[in-house]
Amino acid sequence: MIPAGRAAEACSECRHPATAAPLRRPLRRPLRHPLRHPLRRRLLEYGVRVTAPREARRTSFRTVHQWLADYGESHRNPTNKLLHWLCVPVIVVAVLGFLWSIPVPAAFAAVSPWLNWATLVIALGLLYYAVLSPRLAFGMAPLLALAAWLLAALEALPAPLWATCLAAFVVAWIGQFVGHAIEGRKPSFFQDLQFLMIGPLWLLSFVYRRLGLRY
């Protein structure tokens, strides 16, 4: 006859459900995409870095939350963030100003005086943003329209528009690189040029979250 102590040990070793905790079964199927989990988005708002497996980040199409999260990884320092709030809008207006300064065919002018290379790029940019997030694209539309109105006003100044935009462009990029030097991280577009388009969207996402708007 087996002593009671030995019997309890035997039951413990065999993990009998009546005497010991059952074995934990591994998950058969991992999360379909960990970056889409709302908890990750909430943690990122408080500066907590949450990364996904490399396999999930190598997908051909990334969601807007993935783009914003990856962009935010190299923009955590408060000084760098402040410089981006100041410099990114200036860079956007400057780049559009370069395009605005390029002569357009007569057919463009016949359609509308507002039809130029800058407004065409604005339309394409809004289409790109709409693919990522229609709600953010809706918020970006009036801001880009404001940039076009500002360029039209700058064009009336005595100084050439391209020269004004060039000076603003150089100063703004100096501020950008100073911010990244303070943070100790390279700009995100060194990894993917599409991050040049994500920068303005990243700033707008803060406004959406502050207002409690989903995107």
N, C-alpha and C positions, 0 to 999 in steps of 0.2 A: 504494500500500500504506500502511495506517494505522500510524503508530508505536505501539510497545507502550504508551507512557505515555498517548497519546491514547485508546487502546482501553480502558485501565483506567478513565480518567475517564469515558468514555462508558458503560461498564458501571456505574460508581458512580452516574451520573446517572439511569440507567434502573432502578436498584435491582434488578439481576439477582440472583436468589437465589444464584448460584454465586460472586459477587464482593462482595456487599454484604448488610447485614442487611435482612431483609424488612420491609415496611411493617407497622406495628401496626394491626390492624383494631379499630375501636371496638366496644365491647360492644353487641350488638344488644338485649339485654334487661337493664335495671338490676336491682339487688337488689329482690326483692319488697317487703321492708320492712327498711331498714337498722337500725331500732331493735331488731329482734329478734336481731341478731347477738350471739353470746355474748361476742365481743371487746369490744363497747361496754359490756356489763355489767361486765366485768372492769376496764376502764379507769375506769368510774365509781367503783368501789370504792377506787381510788387517787386520786380527785379530779380525774381528767382529764376535761375537758368535751368531749363528743362530741355534736354536734347533727346532726339529720336535715334533709332538705329540707322546706320549708314544706308542700309537697304531702302529705308523709307524716304531718305533724303535724295536718293538717286533717281526718283521718278521723273519722267519726261515732263510732266505738268505739275507744278506746285500750286497749292491753293494760296489765297491772299494771306491767310494766317501763317502759312509757312514762310512766305516771302518776308512778311513783317517781323516774324520771330528771328529769322536768320539775319535780317538787317539790324535788328535791335541788339544782337549779340556783340557787335562792335560799336555800339552807341549807348553805353551805360553810364559813363562819367557825366556828372551834371554840367560841367563846363563845356564838354563836347556837345551835349544836347542843346545847350543854350546857343552855341555857335551855329549849330545846324538850323535852329529856328531862325536865326538871322541871315544865314548865308544861302540856304537852299532856295528860298523864294527869289533871292537876287540872282542866283545862277539860272533859274528857270526863265526869268524875265530876260536876262542877258542873252541866253541861247535863242529864245524866240526873237529877240531884237536882231541878232545876226541874220536869221532867216527873213525877218521883215525887210531888211536892207537889201536883199537880193532882188534885182529887177525881175518883174513878172512879164509873161507874154501879154500882148494886147488883148487877147481873148479873156484873160482873167479880169483886166480892168473893165472890159465891156460888161461883164456879169455883175461885179460889185467892187467898189474901191476897197472893201475889207477882204477880198479874196486874194491871198498871197501865200507864199510858202510857209509862213508862220501859222496862219489859220488852218492850212491843210495839215500841218504837223499837229496842231491842237486837236483837230478832228480825229486823226489817227491815234493820238495819245488817249483820248477819251474812249475810243473803241478798245484799246488795249486794257484800260482800267475797267471798262464794262465787262470784259471777259473775266477779269479777276474778281471784281465786286461791283455789281450795278449800283449799289447804294453809295459806295465811295466815289464812283464815277459821277453820280448825280451831284455829290457835294463838291467835286473837283471842277465841274463845268462852270459855275459862276466865278470861281477863282481864276480860271484860265481866261474867261471873258474879261475879268478885271485887268489881267495882265495885258490883253490885247488893247484895251482902252488906254492903259498907261503908255504903251508903246506908241499909240497914235498921238498921244500928247507929247511924248518925248521927240517924236519926229518933227514937230513944229518948232523945236528949239533951234537956235543958230548952229550949234555943234552937230556934226554928223551923228546919226543914231548909232552907227556901228562903233564909233569912237567912244561914245558914252557907255555903251554896253560892254565894250572891251575893258574899260577901266573898272567897271563894276564887277565884271567876270573875274579879273585877276585878283582884286581885293577879296572877293568872296571865296575864291579857292584857297587863297593864303589862309583865311580864317578856318576853312575846312581842315586843311592839313595841320594847322596849329592845334585844333581840337583833337585830331587823331594822335598827334604827338603826345598830348597830355594824357590821353586814354591809354596809349601804348599799343594800339591796334591799327592795322592797315585799313584803309577804306574798303567797304564791301565790294565796290565795283572792280577791285583787283581780282576778285574771284569770278564775278559774272557781271558783264556790262549792263544787264537788265536792272541791276540795283540802282543805276542812275535814274531809272523811271520809278523805282520804289521809294526813293527818298521823300518826294512830296507826299506820296500816299501814306508813308509812315507818320509824318507830322499830322496829316488830317485824321489819322486813326486815333490820335490822342484827343482831338476835339470831339470825335464821335463818342469815345468812352466817357469823357467828361460830361457830355450831354445825355448819356445813357442810351445812345443810338446803336443799334446793331449794324454790323456790316458783314 
